[in-house]
Amino acid sequence: LNTGALYTLTPLLTALLSIFFFKDKISLRQYLIFFVAAISTCGVIFKGSLDLLLSFSLNNGDLVFFASMFLMAFYSIFLKTLQRDEKPIVMVFSILLGGSFWMAIILLIFDIPLNWHLVKGEFAVNIAYLIVMTTLFTLYLYQKATTVLNPKIIMSYTYINPAVVAILVSVLSDVNLGFKVWFFIVISCMVTVLLQYILHKEKKI
């Protein structure tokens, strides 16, 4: 709940950074839509429960996650700034190779065992899915989109993530989400589409 709620601030952080790096302007209308989008997304995350919302509190781990959100916002900014017509697949390969290098160093420094013998059965299938779909494929699409879209536009799509996850859980696991959750899902989807329309329209002006 905490990480999901905090992550709703990432699009706004990216938009604020875009002011300094790309001289973008954020209109009052954009601020309002960012706010409504964050509220509706939190409504999905907290399942429309006021009790869950009131029990929200931050800990040290949340502060680390909040710092990572700034890095993610800077990542999209610098990716747009430093990109020089490189092919998306080259960027993906470079990022994965660099990440593997740093993780190897961490493994050596902290002497962390890999435990390959534990990777089997359903666990192996899940890891394969994470490697192919949520790392290789997703990262490729992200790199390709960044070459043609503004980071502010790309990050604003994150508002719809919890809604999509909730819908998939409802369909695949036959979970009853309840009226409140569906209400916030509809609102977050509508606001995301509206935000995209406004960002694209104001970008052309």
C-alpha positions as CSV (number, residue, x, y, z in Angstrom):
1,L,0.0,0.0,0.0
2,N,2.8,2.4,1.0
3,T,4.9,1.9,-2.2
4,G,1.8,2.0,-4.4
5,A,0.6,5.3,-2.8
6,L,4.0,6.9,-3.0
7,Y,4.5,5.9,-6.6
8,T,1.5,8.1,-7.6
9,L,3.8,11.1,-7.0
10,T,6.3,10.0,-9.6
11,P,4.5,11.6,-12.6
12,L,4.3,14.9,-10.8
13,L,8.0,14.7,-9.8
14,T,8.8,14.1,-13.5
15,A,6.6,17.0,-14.6
16,L,8.3,19.3,-12.1
17,L,11.8,18.2,-13.3
18,S,10.7,18.8,-16.9
19,I,10.2,22.5,-16.0
20,F,14.0,22.8,-15.3
21,F,15.3,20.5,-18.1
22,F,12.9,21.1,-21.0
23,K,11.4,24.5,-20.0
24,D,8.0,22.8,-19.9
25,K,5.1,24.6,-18.3
26,I,2.6,23.1,-16.0
27,S,-0.8,24.8,-16.2
28,L,-3.2,24.9,-13.3
29,R,-5.4,22.5,-15.2
30,Q,-2.5,20.0,-15.3
31,Y,-1.9,20.3,-11.6
32,L,-5.6,19.7,-10.9
33,I,-5.7,16.6,-13.1
34,F,-2.4,15.2,-11.6
35,F,-4.1,15.6,-8.2
36,V,-7.3,13.9,-9.2
37,A,-5.4,11.1,-10.9
38,A,-3.3,10.5,-7.8
39,I,-6.4,10.5,-5.6
40,S,-8.3,8.1,-7.8
41,T,-5.3,5.8,-8.1
42,C,-4.9,5.7,-4.3
43,G,-8.6,4.9,-4.2
44,V,-7.8,1.7,-6.1
45,I,-4.7,0.9,-4.1
46,F,-6.5,1.3,-0.7
47,K,-9.5,-0.6,-2.1
48,G,-11.8,2.4,-1.4
49,S,-11.3,1.9,2.3
50,L,-11.1,4.9,4.6
51,D,-9.7,2.7,7.4
52,L,-6.7,1.6,5.2
53,L,-6.1,5.2,4.2
54,L,-6.1,6.4,7.8
55,S,-3.7,3.7,8.8
56,F,-1.2,4.9,6.2
57,S,2.2,5.6,7.8
58,L,5.8,5.9,6.5
59,N,8.8,3.9,7.7
60,N,12.5,3.9,6.8
61,G,11.9,1.6,3.8
62,D,9.4,4.0,2.4
63,L,12.0,6.8,2.6
64,V,14.3,4.6,0.5
65,F,11.5,4.0,-2.0
66,F,10.8,7.7,-2.1
67,A,14.4,8.3,-3.0
68,S,14.2,5.7,-5.7
69,M,11.2,7.6,-7.2
70,F,13.4,10.7,-7.7
71,L,16.0,8.5,-9.4
72,M,13.3,7.1,-11.7
73,A,12.1,10.5,-12.5
74,F,15.7,11.6,-13.3
75,Y,16.2,8.5,-15.4
76,S,13.3,9.3,-17.7
77,I,14.6,12.9,-17.9
78,F,18.2,12.0,-18.7
79,L,17.1,9.2,-21.1
80,K,15.4,11.9,-23.2
81,T,18.2,14.4,-22.8
82,L,21.2,12.1,-23.6
83,Q,19.5,9.9,-26.2
84,R,21.3,10.3,-29.6
85,D,19.4,8.1,-32.0
86,E,20.6,4.9,-30.5
87,K,18.4,1.9,-31.2
88,P,16.2,0.9,-28.3
89,I,17.6,-2.6,-28.3
90,V,21.1,-1.2,-27.8
91,M,19.9,0.9,-24.9
92,V,18.2,-2.2,-23.3
93,F,21.4,-4.3,-23.7
94,S,23.5,-1.5,-22.2
95,I,21.3,-1.1,-19.2
96,L,21.0,-4.9,-18.5
97,L,24.8,-5.3,-19.0
98,G,25.5,-2.4,-16.6
99,G,23.0,-3.7,-14.1
100,S,24.5,-7.2,-14.2
101,F,28.0,-5.7,-13.6
102,W,26.9,-3.7,-10.5
103,M,24.9,-6.6,-9.1
104,A,27.9,-8.9,-9.5
105,I,30.0,-6.5,-7.5
106,I,27.4,-6.4,-4.7
107,L,27.3,-10.2,-4.7
108,L,31.0,-10.4,-4.3
109,I,31.3,-7.6,-1.6
110,F,28.5,-9.0,0.6
111,D,29.1,-12.7,-0.3
112,I,25.5,-13.3,-1.2
113,P,24.9,-16.9,-2.4
114,L,22.9,-17.3,-5.6
115,N,21.1,-20.5,-4.6
116,W,20.4,-21.6,-8.1
117,H,19.2,-25.0,-6.8
118,L,16.1,-23.2,-5.5
119,V,15.0,-21.9,-8.9
120,K,12.7,-24.7,-10.1
121,G,9.1,-25.5,-10.8
122,E,6.6,-22.6,-10.6
123,F,9.3,-20.4,-9.2
124,A,11.4,-20.9,-12.3
125,V,8.4,-20.1,-14.5
126,N,7.7,-16.9,-12.5
127,I,11.4,-15.8,-12.8
128,A,11.4,-16.4,-16.5
129,Y,8.3,-14.3,-16.9
130,L,10.0,-11.4,-14.9
131,I,13.1,-11.7,-17.1
132,V,11.4,-11.7,-20.5
133,M,8.1,-9.7,-20.0
134,T,8.7,-7.3,-17.2
135,T,12.4,-6.6,-17.9
136,L,13.4,-7.2,-21.5
137,F,10.1,-6.5,-23.3
138,T,8.9,-3.7,-20.9
139,L,12.3,-2.0,-20.9
140,Y,12.4,-2.1,-24.7
141,L,9.0,-0.5,-25.0
142,Y,9.9,2.1,-22.4
143,Q,13.1,3.0,-24.3
144,K,11.3,3.2,-27.7
145,A,8.5,5.4,-26.3
146,T,11.0,7.7,-24.6
147,T,12.5,8.6,-28.0
148,V,9.3,10.1,-29.3
149,L,7.3,11.1,-26.2
150,N,7.9,13.6,-23.4
151,P,9.0,12.0,-20.0
152,K,6.0,13.7,-18.4
153,I,3.6,12.0,-20.8
154,I,5.3,8.6,-20.3
155,M,5.3,8.7,-16.5
156,S,1.6,9.8,-16.4
157,Y,0.6,6.4,-17.7
158,T,1.6,4.9,-14.3
159,Y,-1.7,6.2,-12.9
160,I,-3.5,3.4,-14.7
161,N,-1.2,0.6,-13.5
162,P,-3.2,-0.2,-10.2
163,A,-6.5,-0.2,-12.2
164,V,-5.1,-2.7,-14.7
165,V,-3.7,-4.9,-12.0
166,A,-7.1,-4.8,-10.1
167,I,-9.0,-5.7,-13.3
168,L,-6.6,-8.6,-14.1
169,V,-7.0,-9.9,-10.5
170,S,-10.7,-9.7,-10.8
171,V,-10.8,-11.6,-14.1
172,L,-8.1,-14.2,-13.5
173,S,-8.7,-14.9,-9.8
174,D,-12.5,-14.3,-9.8
175,V,-12.1,-11.6,-7.0
176,N,-15.0,-9.3,-6.2
177,L,-13.5,-5.8,-6.2
178,G,-16.6,-4.1,-4.9
179,F,-18.4,-0.9,-6.1
180,K,-15.9,1.6,-4.5
181,V,-12.9,0.0,-6.2
182,W,-14.6,-0.1,-9.6
183,F,-15.6,3.5,-9.2
184,F,-12.0,4.6,-8.6
185,I,-10.9,2.3,-11.5
186,V,-13.2,4.1,-13.9
187,I,-12.2,7.5,-12.6
188,S,-8.4,6.8,-12.8
189,C,-8.8,5.5,-16.4
190,M,-10.9,8.5,-17.4
191,V,-8.4,10.9,-15.8
192,T,-5.4,9.2,-17.4
193,V,-7.0,9.5,-20.8
194,L,-7.9,13.2,-20.2
195,L,-4.4,13.9,-18.9
196,Q,-2.8,12.3,-22.0
197,Y,-5.1,14.5,-24.2
198,I,-4.2,17.7,-22.4
199,L,-0.5,16.9,-22.3
200,H,-0.4,16.2,-26.1
201,K,-2.6,19.2,-26.9
202,E,-0.5,21.6,-24.8
203,K,2.7,20.2,-26.2
204,K,1.6,21.2,-29.7
205,I,0.7,24.7,-28.8
